[in-house]
């Protein structure tokens, strides 16, 4: 899959770019001036964090993210940035919508980024002149054969380094809640179901959850209001958290939802359904 094919997966308000190192500087795949990575920008802060950590990073709402408080206003609302092996970075932005990407999509884009590794590898060196004396070629062949004569084994190619991906176990309670909200917003209810607590999944099968949640979202314009909601932490603890999903903007008159999250072995999970039912 190349960059053109990845671009075809995006919504109209979403953009994608590849960054790679050349001459010690970051270079981009874009020919226009629509991408600003100058000092003091949110984009530069984001790619520097991903480059430093070597892990994908998801931005739920750049306008409220504390990492960008000292930056110029971000030209995007949501973003996912992933390493491409050790060669570059893949940046996907949504310039209109907060919480446009979910936690599951972060894993998906991280895998897609690795498919671009081959396209960023340096060009092979020019073919060398093979018109050398045959004696030199024979000597080289003998030297190469020495390990086999004495029972040695040829050197094995080094495995490609694995890029660590932030797992659900490492995600904070706020990130899991934001990801659950993003799943509801994008219709990824299967991904949202995976973020429910083990006890809730035992009591509620996935098909039943899908039917129940689809019916719940259809009432009182709840699905429409999802793009006008944000997660606020009410109570944070080592094993239990409460968050409130607050309506804002055009949906300010809608009801608020309170979600309870529990810390399980697999990470933070929701104990309550979208409307706050347990």
Rosetta blueprint (number, residue, H / E / L):
1 X L
2 X L
3 X H
4 X H
5 X H
6 X H
7 X H
8 X L
9 X L
10 X L
11 X L
12 X L
13 X L
14 X E
15 X E
16 X E
17 X E
18 X E
19 X E
20 X E
21 X E
22 X E
23 X L
24 X L
25 X E
26 X E
27 X E
28 X E
29 X L
30 X L
31 X L
32 X L
33 X L
34 X L
35 X L
36 X L
37 X L
38 X L
39 X L
40 X L
41 X L
42 X H
43 X H
44 X H
45 X H
46 X H
47 X H
48 X H
49 X H
50 X H
51 X H
52 X H
53 X H
54 X L
55 X L
56 X L
57 X E
58 X E
59 X E
60 X L
61 X L
62 X L
63 X L
64 X L
65 X L
66 X H
67 X H
68 X H
69 X L
70 X L
71 X L
72 X L
73 X L
74 X L
75 X L
76 X L
77 X L
78 X E
79 X E
80 X E
81 X E
82 X E
83 X E
84 X E
85 X L
86 X L
87 X L
88 X E
89 X E
90 X E
91 X E
92 X E
93 X E
94 X E
95 X L
96 X L
97 X L
98 X L
99 X L
100 X L
101 X L
102 X L
103 X H
104 X H
105 X H
106 X H
107 X H
108 X H
109 X H
110 X H
111 X H
112 X H
113 X H
114 X H
115 X L
116 X L
117 X H
118 X H
119 X H
120 X H
121 X L
122 X L
123 X L
124 X L
125 X L
126 X L
127 X L
128 X L
129 X L
130 X L
131 X L
132 X L
133 X L
134 X H
135 X H
136 X H
137 X H
138 X H
139 X H
140 X H
141 X H
142 X H
143 X H
144 X H
145 X H
146 X H
147 X H
148 X H
149 X H
150 X L
151 X L
152 X L
153 X L
154 X L
155 X L
156 X L
157 X L
158 X L
159 X L
160 X L
161 X L
162 X L
163 X L
164 X L
165 X L
166 X L
167 X L
168 X L
169 X L
170 X L
171 X L
172 X L
173 X H
174 X H
175 X H
176 X H
177 X H
178 X H
179 X H
180 X H
181 X H
182 X H
183 X H
184 X H
185 X H
186 X H
187 X L
188 X L
189 X H
190 X H
191 X H
192 X H
193 X H
194 X L
195 X L
196 X E
197 X L
198 X H
199 X H
200 X H
201 X H
202 X H
203 X H
204 X L
205 X L
206 X H
207 X H
208 X H
209 X H
210 X H
211 X H
212 X H
213 X H
214 X H
215 X H
216 X H
217 X H
218 X L
219 X L
220 X L
221 X L
222 X H
223 X H
224 X H
225 X H
226 X H
227 X H
228 X H
229 X E
230 X E
231 X E
232 X E
233 X E
234 X E
235 X E
236 X E
237 X L
238 X L
239 X L
240 X E
241 X E
242 X E
243 X E
244 X E
245 X E
246 X E
247 X E
248 X L
249 X H
250 X H
251 X H
252 X L
253 X L
254 X L
255 X L
256 X L
257 X E
258 X E
259 X E
260 X E
261 X E
262 X E
263 X E
264 X E
265 X L
266 X L
267 X E
268 X E
269 X E
270 X E
271 X L
272 X L
273 X L
274 X L
275 X L
276 X L
277 X L
278 X L
